[in-house]
Amino acid sequence: MLLFLLLGILLIIGMPVGFAIGIACLLFMFIDGGPIASNIVALKMISGVDSFPLLALPFFMLAGELMQYGTTPRLMRLANALFGFMRGGLAGVAVAASAFFGAISGSGVATVAAVGSIVQPEMIRKGYGRGFSASLVAGAGVLGMVIPPSMAMVVFGVSAGVSIGGLFLAGIIPGLITAVLLIVYGVYISKKRQYGGDAGKFDLHELALAGKQAILPLLLPIIILGGVMTGIFTPTESAVVAVVYAFVLAFFVYREINLKRLMLSVNRSAVTSAVILFIIAAASPFGWIMTIEQIPDTLANLLTTLTQSVALQLVLISLLLLIMGTFMETIATIIIMTPILTPIAISLGLDPIHFGVLMMMNLAIGGVTPPLAVGLFTSAKISGIQIEDTFPDVLHVLAVMILAYALVLFIPPLALFIPHVFS
């Protein structure tokens, strides 16, 4: 309890998450065992990042940065050819483009920023509500955490000791289900509110041209998943393949990146990766302390005391994750909660890969749920509104995402079918 009290105080006073976790661990060990015991924190921090799979994180980050050059407009054109002809089809375009870009960038917030900056102004120009546009793009954008390859899945896989390749495969169907439901919702509301003007005609020629332009960007997730599934390279090595492929497209094929832009992309990805890796390092002693203090066992016993129903216990775990995801940064939530909740989920009969996908979906929902709502904050800023201006539209988007989550929670094959096929 002391550990969480110290962490809570440090977070409340505004200390960065990584420092708050590390200092809380240091103070706890000092109080509990003195100066010698506190040295364990440094040792655990070093061992926490001494992991080959973690090399994938900065490489995926850099690949996402590079794919923004020349890729986003082509994906937008394909999405527009698929859905733009319908009345309210631009809502479908926003979701489809977010799903395409999420399968390339691996980051939810990056997807919201990249797609939202293009599609939201166009939606507003065509009469779509600002709150509706921001809410829909935020909900679709954060699916970058679920649709592979996902940086959040890499962090979970390392923290839980679960196959990252298996997680990538497991996220395909849940991510697509959520995207389809959001497209249906977006088009339905657009028609109901008469957003987007009159319906047009489906243009097969335009679809063929757009598809031809988008082939090379869309090959990236296929190459990554294909290579991992066939064993040609590991998930970590696939991140390097993604960087090389993204660089070739941006520099040689599309010629939209120069040396200055390349250095800026490397710098941004390096800084962001360093922040995430520091949080992971600080969370290693945090998880170790929770294990020796038997916090997962205590929480499991508490859940059992509250109810004997496995379904209700799963719902309670989901609510806990949702609350954490609402108030904390995604990576920090994964690192802190994974060692606590994964053993409990396994004891309830959940496959750890299934639970990993559920955690990604839950945290995606948290990324759209105020007050933190990083994804929603980003899209609201693009639309030029405050977060409170997204109500009640954001609640509708959350309801759709929660429906998709419930389907995956209670129908495990939706997540496990593809991993089992290729196991």
N, C-alpha and C positions, 0 to 999 in steps of 0.2 A: 504493500500500500504506500510505503514511504517513497518508493521509486516513482510511482505515478503522481504522487503529490508534488515531488520535486520537479518532474517534467511539466506538470500542469502550471506550476508557478512560473517557470522559465518561459513557457509559451505565452502565458498571459501578459508578461512584461515585454513581450515583443522580440525575444531572442530568436534568431534563425533556427529552423527545425534541427539541422545537423548539430549545431553547437548545443542546443537545448538537450538533445538526446545524450550526447557525449558527456556534458557536464553533470547531468542528472545521474548517469552511471558512475561517474567519478566521485561525486558527493556520497552516493549510496555506499559504494565500496569503502570509502574513507571512514564513514560513520560506522559501518558494519565491521570492518576489519583493520582499519588503520592505514598508514601510508604504504606499507608493503602490499597490502591487498589491492590498493588502488592502482598499482602498476599493471594489474591484470587487464585493466581497461585498454591501455595502449597496445598490449600484446593481442588482445582480441580484435582491436580495430585493424591491425595489420593483417591478421589472418582472415578477417572478414572480406577484404578486397583481393586477397591472394587466390583468385579464382579465374580459371581460363574462360568459362562461359561469360563472365562479366566483360570480357573484351568486346563482346558483341554490342554492348550498349553504346559506347562512343562511335562505333562504326555505323550503326543504324542511325544514330543521330546525324552524322555527317551525310549519310546517303539521303536522308530526308531533306536536309538543307540543299543539297545539290539538285534533287529532283524538282525543286521549285522553279528551276530555270528551263522553260520550254515545255514543261510537263502539264502544269495546271491548265493553261488555255486549251490544250488538246483534249484533256479529260473533260473539261467543261463543254467543249463542242460535241463530244460523244454523248454526254449526258443530255444535252439539249436536243440532239437528234433523236434520242430514245423517248423523251418525255415532253419536249417543248411544244409539240403540236397540239397537246391536249389543253383544254381550258383549265387554268391553274397548274399547267404542266411545269412551270418554272419551280414550283415547290418540289416536284419530283426530281427536277434537274439538280436542285440544291442537295437533296439527300443522296442521289446517285453519285454526283461528283465528290461528295464527302466520303462515300464508301470507296470509290476508286482511289482517291488521294490517301485515305487512311490505310489502304493496302500497300501504299508505297512509302509513306512517311513514317509509319509506326508510332505516331504521336497524336493524341487527341487535340491538344491545344494548337499544335502546328496546323492540323487539318482545318480547324475552325478559322484560324487566321488566314490561311492561304485561299480556301474556297470562299469564305465569308466576304473577304475583301473584294472579290469579283462578283459573286452572285447577289449579295444583299443590296448593293446600290441599284442593281438592275431590277430586283424585286420591288424595291421601294418606288422606282421610276414607273413601274407598271401597275402601281396601285395596291400592292400587298401591304398589309399592316406592318409597321416597324416591329412591334412586339412579337407578332407571328413569325416574321422572317428571322429575327434574332433567336427565338426559341427553337425553331425548326433546325436552323443551321447548327446551333449549339448541341442539340440532341443527336444530330447525325454526325457532327464532327468528332465528338468524343468516342465514337465507335472505333476510332483508330486504336484504342486500347484493346479492343476485342478482335477486330479483323487482323489477321496476321500479315506481315510480321509486326509484332508489338513489343515496344521497349518495356512496357509494364509487365508483359508475360516473361521477358528475360529476367527481370528482377524477382518475380514470384518464383520462377523455376529454380533460380539460384538459392533463394531463401528457404524454399520447401524441399529442395533436392528432387525436383520433378523434371521429367524430360521436357526440355524447351521445344523440341520438335513436335512432341505429342501435344503440347499446349497450342502451338501454331495450328496444327490440324484440327484440334477441337474447337477453335474459335471461328472456323469458317461458317458453319451452318448457323450458330447463334447470331453471328454478326449479320449475315444475310437476312435472317428472319426479322431482326430488329429494323434493318434498313427497309425491307419490304413493307412492314407495318407502318413505318414513318412515312413512306411514300404514299400509301393508301390514305393515311390520316391527312397528310398535307394536301393531296389532290382533292379529297372530299371537302375539307374546310374551305379550300380556295373556290371550289364550285359553289358551295353554300353561300359564301360571302361575296361571290362574283369578283374574285381577284383575277387579275391577269388578262382581262379583255376576252375577246372571242377566241374560240378554238380554231386552229388552223388545220392544214392537211399534213398527213404523214408523208415525209419525203424520203423515199428509199435511197435515192441517189445521194442525198446529204448524209444519210446514215452510213452508207458505204464509204464516202470520203472521210467522214469523221472517224469511223472505225479504222480505216487505213492509217490515219494520222496517229491514232491512239495505240496502235499495235505495240510499238516499241516500249512506251511507258508501262503498259499492262503486262508486258512480258516479265517485268521485274519480280512481282510476287509469284508468278508461275515458275520462274527459274529458281527462286529461293525455296519454295515449297517442294518443287520437283527434285532439287538437289538434296534436300534434307530427307525426303521420303525414300529416295533411291540409295541413300548412303554415299553419294558422291562427295558431299562435304557435310560438316557438322553445322548446327545452327550458328555457332560462333564464326566459323569460316564463311558461312553464307552472308554474314554482315559485311565482310571484306569484299565478297563478290558483288554485293549491292553497291558499295562505294565505287568500285571500278566501273560497273555498268552505268551508274548515275553520272560519273565523271565523263565517260565516253559520250553519253547522250548530250549532256550540257555543253561540253567543250568542242567535240568534233562533229556531232550530228546537227544539233540545233544552233550551235555557236552563239549562245546567249550568255555565256559566262567568260569573263576575262580573269587575269591574274588577281586584280584587286578584289573582285567579287569572290573569287575562290578563297583568298586569304580571309575575307570577312566571314565566309561560311565555315571555314576551319576554326576560326576564332570563336564564333558563336557556339558551334557544336562542342568545342573543347571546354569552354566555360560552363555550359549547361551540364556536360558530362561530369565535370569535376565536382559540381555541386551535388549531383545525384550520387556519385561514388563516395563523397564524404558522408552523406547521410547513411549510405549502406555501411560504411566503415563504422560509424558511430552506433548504428543499430545492432551490430554484431555483439558487443558486450551487453547491450540491452536485452537481446534475446537470450543470451547465456544466463543472465541474472534471473530472468523470468522462469527459465527452465529449472535452475537450482532452487528457486523459491516456490516451485510447483504451482505457478499461476495457471497454466493450462488445465491441470487436474482440478484446481479449485473452481475454475469457471465451468468445467464440464460437470462437476458435482452440483454446482448451482443450477445449471440448466436442467439437470435430472430432477432436482428438488422442485423446480418450478412446474415442470410437466414431464410426463412419461411418454408423450406423443413425439415420435421422431419428426413428424411434419411440423409440429409447433416449435420444436427445438431448432429446426432449420430456418423457420421464419424468424425466430428470435436472433439467430446468428446473422441473418440477412439484415434485420433492423439495426443491429449493432454496427455492421459494416457500413450501412447507409448513413448512420449518424456520424461515424468516423470520417467517411468520405465527404460528408457535407462540411465538416469543420477543419479537415486537415488536407494537406497536399497528398496527391495520389501515391507517389513513391514512398513517402514517409508512412502512410497508412499500410501499404503492402508490407513494408519491412517490419513494422511494429506488430501488426496483427497476424501475419502469416505463421510465426512459430507458436502463437497462442491458439489460433482457430483451426489450423490444418489437422493437428492430432484429434481435435474434437470432431471435426467433419469425418475423418476416417473412422472414428469409433462409432459414428452414426450410420456408417455404411456407404459414405460417399467416396467415389474414386477421387484421388487427389488431383487428377487432371480435370475432372468435372468440376471440382471445387475451385480450381484455379480460374476456369472460365467464368464461373459464377461470381468470383471476386472481381474479375475485370468488369463484368456487366454491372455489378453493384456499384463499383467505384465510378463507372461511366455515368450512372444515374446521379451519383453524388456530385459529379462535375457539372451538372445542370441544376442542382438543387441549392438555392440560396441558404445561408449567406455567403459562403466562400465561392462556390460555383465558378471556377476559373473559366470553364468553357463558355458559360452564359455571360460572364463579365466581358469576355473577349468579343463575343458576337454583339452584345449590347453596345459596346463601345464603337464597333464598326457601324451600327445603325444609328448612332448618335443619340441613344436614349439611356436612361437609368435602368437598373435591374428591376426595380418595382414596376416599370412600364411594360414589362413582359408578362405580367399577370393579366388575365388568367391563362393566356396561351401556353406559358411554360408548364402549367399544371396539366394541361392536356397532353403535352409532349411527354411529361414524366409518367402519366398514366399508360401511354403506349409502351414506353420503355419498361415499365414495371410488368406489363402484360407479357412482353417478350421474356423478361427475366423469369417470371412464374412458369412459363412453358418449358424453359430450359431446366429450371429447378426440379420440376416434377416429372419431366420426360427426359431422363439422362441420355438416352440414345441420340438425342439431338446434338449433344456435345461429343459423345463417345463413339458414334458410328464410324466416322472417318479414321480416327486413330486406331480403332480395332481392325479396320480393313487393311491398314498398312503396318500393323504390328507384326 
